[in-house]
Amino acid sequence: MVYDLIIIGGGPAGITAGIYSARKAIKVLFLTKDFVGQIGKTAEVGNWPGSSDILGLDLIKNFEKHLREHKIDIKEGIDIVGVKKDGKDFVVTTQEQEFFAKAVIVATGRTPRKLNVKGEKEFLNRGVSYCVICDGPLFKGKQVAVIGGGNAGFEAALELSTYTKKVFIIEMQDSVSADEILQKRGEQADNIEVIVNTKVESIEGKNMVEKLICQDTVANKEISLDIDGVFIEIGSVSVVGYLKGVVELNETGEVKVNPETCETSVKGLFAAGDMNDKKWKQIITASADGARSALAVYEYLNF
């Protein structure tokens, strides 16, 4: 079977593309690993219009429910191996089989950026985590560190502060970059301490995380913090492994697209959401990408 469109990715961009495509009566196959993604791991979303305070997991569940109201062929638990154009059509390869379509929208988002320090891999799931929503409750009454002084870092620290004994926010620069409202909330929490000009050198312990070794870049001295957990919140990188050598990427590994249509350097292949090279990475801009890419696919198929 050759579908009109294959959509890859169960986040805001992919789901919005699915909804718009279904309303245009496009025959769609929707492939996704899950319906969680980055948004489902976010404690609280305060900037989605119409829902001033909603948990990220609740918001993505609302997205998924809306998608399933339409007649779309959905397959979950899918890992994409490759996407290529074969003649006029595309071949999407998974670990189990191949699917065929006239057009493809990839919307697989981003994955957490790694610190790449000693102990990070070794202590993953043994004190090192990239998801406060997933793992934070395991550290009730304990002392933890959050790496990163941006919005994600402060949001993580504020969530952790409600049930941990102490939270250190570690920032390599000389100041934090989180929104003012988040910084003020951090200052009001008596168990959050911000440490700037500090570079993480290693994560140490025996069976579980026990210490965070850092370098004070101003005083040029070592800092050792006794902690039970490390939450790494230093941004993310685009999930584009299966597109390398297929489409044009920018210098940071994001997919270059036409900003009006989200079409890539390959005609009929679109990249929507945080994986592409748009400036602002937000839920609402990802959803907008999903809408514009689906509308562009409709034109690609019919005109």
N, C-alpha and C positions, 0 to 999 in steps of 0.2 A: 504494500500500500504506500502511495505517495501522498503525504499530507500537504495541505496548503502551507502550513506553518508549524515549525517546532519551536517551542519556547523552553529555554533551559534556565531554571532558577526559581526558587519559591519565596523570594523576598518581595518587597513592595513594587519593584520595577517589573519583575516577571509576572506577578499576580495582576497588576494593573494592565499589562499588555494582554494577559489572558482574558480579562473582563472586556476590554475594548475589542479584541479580536472576535470574541463570541458574539458580541452585539453587532458586529459586521458580518456575521454568518460565515466566518472563515473556519475551515476545518483544521482544528488545532490538536497537536499532541503536546502535552505539558509534562516535562521531565524535571524532577527535582530530587535532591538528596533528602530534604525535609522541608517543613514549613516553620523553621525556627530562625536560622540565620542570625545576623547581627542584632536585628531588632528584638528578637525573642530573648536575647541575653542582656537587654537593657532594662535597668530597674524601673525607671519612670520616664515617660515621654511627655514633655510639657509644651511642645510646640506643634502638635498635630491639630489643625483647625477643627473645632467642634468637640474636641476632647482635651480639655486643658490639663488634666492629670490622669494618665492612663498607663498601666504597666505595659512594657514593651510586648510581653508574651500575650497579653489580652488583645493588644492592637493587631498583632499579626494573626491571631485567631479570627478576629473580625474580617481581616483581609481574606483569609482562606475560606471562611464561610461564604463570603460574597462570591468568590470564584466558583465554588461548588454549586452555586445556584444556577450556573449555566451548564449546558451539555458540552463538556470538554473531556477528552480522554486524558486522564491524569495518571502518571506512574511515579511512585515515590521510591526512595531508597536507591536512586540511580546515581552512579558515578560516571561522568563523561570522560571518555578516553580521547576522542578526537572529533573535529568538525572539518569537513572539506567539501569543496564544490566539485561535482563530477558532471561535466556537461552543463546543462541548465539547472539541474537539481543539486541538493545538498545531501551528504551522507553524515549522519550523526552516529558515532560509534560509542557504545557503552561497554561495560565489562562483559555483558551477556550477549548483546546483539547489535544490529544496525537498524537505524530508522531513516526514512527518506522524506524530504520535503522540498517544496519550491522556494521556501524562504526560512530563515532561522533568526530568532532573537535570542542572544545570549545575555543573561542577567544574573551571573553567579557571584556578583558582589566582591567582597574583600575578605581577607583573613588577617588575624592579628599579626602585627609585626613582632619579630623576635628580638630579644636583647643580644643574643649570641654571646653569652658569657658562660663561664664555667659553672656547671651545676644546673643550668636552665633545663636542659634535656633530661639529665639524670633524675631530677626531682619533680618532673612533670607528674601531676596527680599525687604527689607525695609532699605537697606544700606549695608547689608552683602552679599557678592557674592563670588563665586568660579570661575567666568568666566569673564575676562576683555573684551573679544570680544563681549560677550552677553550684558553685563551691563555697560561697561565703558563709552560709549557715554552719559549715563544718568547723568554723573557727570561733564559735561562741565563747566569749570569755578569754580569748587568747590575744596575742600581740602580733600584728601583721604590718606589712609594708605594701604600699601601692607605688609602682614605678610610673611616673608621668604626671606632670602638673597641668595638663589640659583639661577640657571638659570631662572627658571619659575618666581621667584619673580622679578628679574631684567627685564625680558622681559615684564612682566605685567606693571612694573613701567615706562618703556620707552614708552610703548604704551599710558599709561595714561598721561604721561608728555606732550604729544602733544596737549592736550585740557583741562587739569585740571590746577587749580591755583597752587597747591602744592601737592607733593607726598612724603610721608614718607615711607622708607623701614625699617621695624622693624625686627631685627635679634637677637635671643636669645644668640647665641654664641658670642665670642669676635672678630670674623671676618666673612665676608661673603664668600660664596663658589662659587659664579657665575664665569663663564669663564672671563678671563682677558679682552677680547674684550668687553664684556657686562659691566664690571665694568668701563672701560674707557668711554664708551658711557654715563653711568650714571653720571660720574664726569663732563662730558661736558654739561649735562642738568642743567640749573640754577635753576630748580624748583624741583629737587630731593634731598632729604636729607636722608642719611643712619644713622640709630641709632642702635648700637650694644649693647651687654650685657643687653638686654631688653626683659623681659618676659611679654606677654599680660596677664592681670588679668581678665578684663571684657570689654564688649562693652555696652555702655549706651546711653540712649536717652528717648524720650517720644514716639512719633509715628514713628519716624525715628531715625537712628543713629546720635548721636550728639558728643559723646566722646569715646575715647579709653583710658582705664586706664591700665597702665603698671607699672612694677617694675624694677627699675635700679638695677641689681643684683650685681654691684660693689659698688655703693654708698649706696645701700640698702635704696632707697627712692622711693616714688611713683611719676610717671610721668602721667600727664593728657594732652591728645592731643585733640584739638577741630577739629573734622573731620565730613565729611558728608557720607563717605563710607569706608568700609573695604573689601579688596580683599585678600582672604586667599590662599596662594601659598606655602604650606609646604609639598608638595609631595602627594602621593596617595597610596591606598591599593588595592589589587587584589579583583575583583568581583568574589567571590567563594561561596557565600551563598548556592547556590543550589548543590554544590559539597561536602559540609561538610559531613563527614561520608561515602562518596562514594570513594574518592581518597585520597591518602596520601598528606598531606600538610607539609610545613616546619614551623619553629618556628614563622615566620612572616606572615603566612597565604597564602603563595604562593603555587601553585600546583607543586609538585616535578615531574620532567619529565626526560626521557632519552634525553640527549642533542643532540643526533644524529637524533632522530626520533620525539621528543616531545610526545612520548607515556607516559601515566600516569601509575600508579600502577595497573590500570584496562586495560587488553588487549583489544585493539580496540577503546579505548577512549584516545584522544589526546588533549593536551592543548597548544595552540600557542599564542605567543605574550607576552605582559607585565604582564599577569596574572600568568605566570609560573616562575620558580625559576632561570632563567638565570640571569647573573650578570648585563649586560648592557640593559637598557630599552630605546630603540631608535626606530624610525619608520622603519629604515632599518633592524634592527634585528628582529622586529616583522614581517616584510614581509618575511624575511628569514625563520622564524619559520613556517609561512603559507605555504611556498613552501615545506620545508622538511616534514611537517606533511602530506600534500596532497600526496607527493610521497611515504611516509611511508604507508598511507592508501591504495594506489594502490597496494603496495606489500602485505599488510595485506589481501586484498580482493582476490588477484590472485595467491599467492604463498604459 
